[in-house]
Amino acid sequence: MRKPPATHAKTLRGFSIFKETVVFHESDLERRASKVIQVRKDVEAIYSQFPVLLYRDAEGVWREHICDFCVVFQNGETVAVAVKHARKSDVMADLLKRIKAEGFLRKNRNGSTTRGAVHDIRLMTEREATYGAYENAERIMRARRMRDDADYDRALALVQKFSGRFRFGELLRGCEDRAARRASIFLLIDNGMLVPETQGRIDDLTLLVVRR
């Protein structure tokens, strides 16, 4: 893992902690992408600025690409993630194709190389890491930390009485602890029991349906 240098102070957006590992992000887009990845239940570990993969450019010259994130999934799959704005998608598609063609050749710190460093490499843009997706991930991760089992059971019993579409805010009516209830609703969304009808930031007006 490479810590972003101090010369990047103008773009550095800080870091987050995922399972006791510091995950650095050098831009607002990386910050959002990191959180969207972290909220997934099948992610075992995330490393930032790793690995360094080698490829040959159009002239056949060897180049290096430092991946923004390396994601290790619980099934053992390891995926490198390049985070770039969608306007660079065509350029990145060519670069990722060249990286794959070399068999995911990684440059090691001692100068040696290792083939098959990851199983795949993928591009993540603002289309996936939207502000809405980032905020939803933040709320879900907060809900996991403040889970109240008793209120979760009450919320679960309540939603099972609903049919059709209804607003998020309807589940807050009459509850004694709105913060606990709000967390319970996000946990029900996290568990797939409640499904937002549309994509975007989830708020009190979001239409939900119950997955039977």
C-alpha positions as CSV (number, residue, x, y, z in Angstrom):
1,M,0.0,0.0,0.0
2,R,1.3,3.4,-0.9
3,K,0.5,6.4,1.2
4,P,-0.3,9.5,-1.0
5,P,2.6,11.9,-0.8
6,A,2.3,15.3,0.9
7,T,2.6,17.0,-2.5
8,H,-1.0,15.9,-3.2
9,A,-2.3,18.0,-0.4
10,K,-4.6,20.0,-2.7
11,T,-6.5,16.9,-3.9
12,L,-6.1,14.6,-0.9
13,R,-9.5,13.9,0.7
14,G,-8.2,11.9,3.6
15,F,-8.8,8.3,4.6
16,S,-11.2,5.9,6.0
17,I,-10.8,2.8,8.2
18,F,-12.1,-0.5,6.9
19,K,-11.6,-3.5,9.2
20,E,-8.6,-1.9,10.9
21,T,-6.9,-1.1,7.5
22,V,-6.3,2.6,6.6
23,V,-7.8,3.2,3.1
24,F,-6.4,6.5,1.5
25,H,-8.3,8.5,-1.1
26,E,-6.7,11.3,-3.1
27,S,-9.9,12.8,-4.5
28,D,-13.6,13.2,-3.8
29,L,-14.4,10.6,-6.4
30,E,-12.1,8.1,-4.7
31,R,-13.6,8.8,-1.3
32,R,-17.1,8.0,-2.7
33,A,-15.9,4.9,-4.6
34,S,-14.2,3.6,-1.4
35,K,-17.4,3.9,0.6
36,V,-19.5,2.3,-2.0
37,I,-17.1,-0.7,-2.1
38,Q,-16.9,-0.9,1.7
39,V,-20.6,-1.2,2.2
40,R,-20.7,-4.5,0.3
41,K,-21.1,-7.5,2.6
42,D,-18.8,-9.7,0.5
43,V,-15.7,-7.5,0.8
44,E,-12.9,-8.9,3.1
45,A,-10.3,-6.3,2.6
46,I,-9.4,-3.1,0.7
47,Y,-6.0,-1.7,0.0
48,S,-5.3,1.7,-1.5
49,Q,-2.8,2.6,-4.2
50,F,-2.0,-1.0,-4.9
51,P,-0.9,-3.0,-6.9
52,V,1.4,-1.5,-9.5
53,L,0.5,-3.2,-12.7
54,L,2.6,-3.2,-15.9
55,Y,1.5,-2.9,-19.5
56,R,2.9,-1.9,-22.9
57,D,1.7,1.2,-24.6
58,A,0.9,1.6,-28.3
59,E,4.7,1.9,-29.1
60,G,5.5,-1.2,-27.1
61,V,7.1,0.7,-24.2
62,W,6.6,-0.7,-20.7
63,R,4.5,1.5,-18.4
64,E,3.2,1.3,-14.9
65,H,-0.3,1.9,-13.6
66,I,-0.9,2.3,-9.9
67,C,-4.3,1.0,-9.1
68,D,-6.5,3.1,-6.8
69,F,-7.8,0.2,-4.8
70,C,-7.3,-3.5,-4.5
71,V,-10.4,-5.3,-3.2
72,V,-10.3,-8.8,-1.7
73,F,-13.6,-10.6,-1.6
74,Q,-14.6,-13.3,0.8
75,N,-14.6,-15.9,-1.9
76,G,-10.9,-15.3,-2.5
77,E,-11.3,-13.2,-5.6
78,T,-9.0,-10.2,-5.8
79,V,-9.9,-7.3,-8.1
80,A,-7.9,-4.1,-8.8
81,V,-10.0,-1.0,-9.2
82,A,-9.2,2.1,-11.3
83,V,-11.2,5.1,-10.3
84,K,-11.6,7.7,-13.0
85,H,-14.2,10.1,-14.3
86,A,-16.5,8.7,-17.0
87,R,-15.1,11.1,-19.6
88,K,-11.9,9.0,-19.5
89,S,-13.7,5.7,-20.0
90,D,-12.4,5.1,-23.6
91,V,-8.8,5.8,-22.6
92,M,-9.2,3.6,-19.5
93,A,-10.8,0.8,-21.4
94,D,-7.7,0.6,-23.6
95,L,-5.4,0.8,-20.7
96,L,-7.2,-2.0,-18.8
97,K,-7.2,-4.1,-21.9
98,R,-3.4,-3.8,-22.1
99,I,-3.0,-4.6,-18.4
100,K,-5.1,-7.8,-18.9
101,A,-3.1,-8.7,-22.0
102,E,0.0,-8.9,-19.8
103,G,-1.6,-11.3,-17.4
104,F,-1.9,-8.8,-14.5
105,L,1.9,-8.4,-14.2
106,R,2.7,-6.7,-11.0
107,K,5.9,-4.8,-10.2
108,N,7.2,-5.7,-6.7
109,R,9.1,-3.4,-4.4
110,N,12.4,-5.2,-5.0
111,G,12.1,-4.7,-8.8
112,S,10.9,-8.3,-9.6
113,T,7.6,-9.0,-11.2
114,T,4.7,-11.3,-10.4
115,R,2.2,-12.5,-13.0
116,G,-1.4,-13.0,-12.0
117,A,-1.3,-10.5,-9.2
118,V,-5.1,-10.0,-9.3
119,H,-8.0,-11.9,-10.9
120,D,-9.4,-8.9,-12.7
121,I,-9.3,-5.1,-13.0
122,R,-12.4,-2.9,-13.3
123,L,-13.2,0.8,-13.8
124,M,-15.3,2.7,-11.4
125,T,-16.6,6.1,-12.3
126,E,-19.0,8.7,-10.9
127,R,-21.8,6.7,-12.5
128,E,-21.4,4.0,-9.9
129,A,-19.9,6.2,-7.1
130,T,-22.7,8.8,-7.1
131,Y,-23.2,11.2,-4.2
132,G,-26.4,9.4,-3.5
133,A,-24.8,6.0,-3.4
134,Y,-22.1,7.4,-1.2
135,E,-24.6,8.9,1.3
136,N,-26.7,5.7,1.3
137,A,-23.6,3.6,2.1
138,E,-22.7,6.0,4.9
139,R,-26.1,5.7,6.4
140,I,-26.2,1.9,6.1
141,M,-22.7,1.5,7.7
142,R,-23.9,3.9,10.5
143,A,-27.0,1.8,11.0
144,R,-25.0,-1.4,11.3
145,R,-23.0,0.2,14.2
146,M,-26.1,1.5,16.1
147,R,-28.4,-1.5,15.5
148,D,-31.1,-2.0,18.1
149,D,-32.3,-5.5,17.8
150,A,-35.6,-4.8,19.6
151,D,-36.5,-1.9,17.3
152,Y,-35.3,-3.9,14.3
153,D,-37.8,-6.6,15.2
154,R,-40.6,-4.0,15.6
155,A,-39.7,-2.4,12.2
156,L,-39.7,-5.8,10.5
157,A,-43.1,-6.7,12.0
158,L,-44.4,-3.3,10.8
159,V,-43.2,-3.6,7.2
160,Q,-44.7,-7.0,6.8
161,K,-48.1,-5.4,7.1
162,F,-47.5,-3.1,4.2
163,S,-48.3,-3.9,0.6
164,G,-47.6,-2.0,-2.6
165,R,-45.5,1.2,-2.5
166,F,-45.1,3.4,0.5
167,R,-42.8,6.2,1.7
168,F,-39.8,5.7,3.9
169,G,-41.3,8.3,6.3
170,E,-44.4,6.3,6.9
171,L,-42.3,3.8,8.9
172,L,-41.3,6.6,11.3
173,R,-44.9,7.5,12.4
174,G,-45.5,6.9,16.1
175,C,-42.1,5.5,16.9
176,E,-40.5,6.6,20.2
177,D,-37.0,6.7,18.9
178,R,-36.8,8.0,15.4
179,A,-33.0,7.6,15.2
180,A,-33.3,3.9,16.1
181,R,-36.2,3.4,13.7
182,R,-34.4,5.1,10.9
183,A,-31.4,2.9,11.5
184,S,-33.7,-0.2,11.4
185,I,-35.2,0.9,8.1
186,F,-31.7,1.2,6.6
187,L,-30.8,-2.2,7.9
188,L,-34.0,-3.7,6.3
189,I,-32.8,-2.1,3.0
190,D,-29.3,-3.5,3.6
191,N,-30.8,-6.9,4.2
192,G,-32.9,-6.8,1.1
193,M,-36.3,-6.9,2.9
194,L,-37.1,-3.3,1.7
195,V,-36.2,-2.2,-1.8
196,P,-36.1,1.4,-3.0
197,E,-38.2,1.9,-6.1
198,T,-35.7,4.3,-7.6
199,Q,-32.0,4.8,-7.5
200,G,-30.5,7.8,-5.7
201,R,-30.2,9.2,-2.3
202,I,-32.6,7.6,0.2
203,D,-34.7,10.0,2.3
204,D,-38.1,10.2,3.9
205,L,-39.9,10.6,0.6
206,T,-38.2,7.5,-1.1
207,L,-40.8,5.0,-2.3
208,L,-40.1,1.5,-0.9
209,V,-41.6,-1.9,-1.6
210,V,-41.4,-5.1,0.5
211,R,-39.6,-8.1,-0.9
212,R,-41.7,-11.1,-0.1
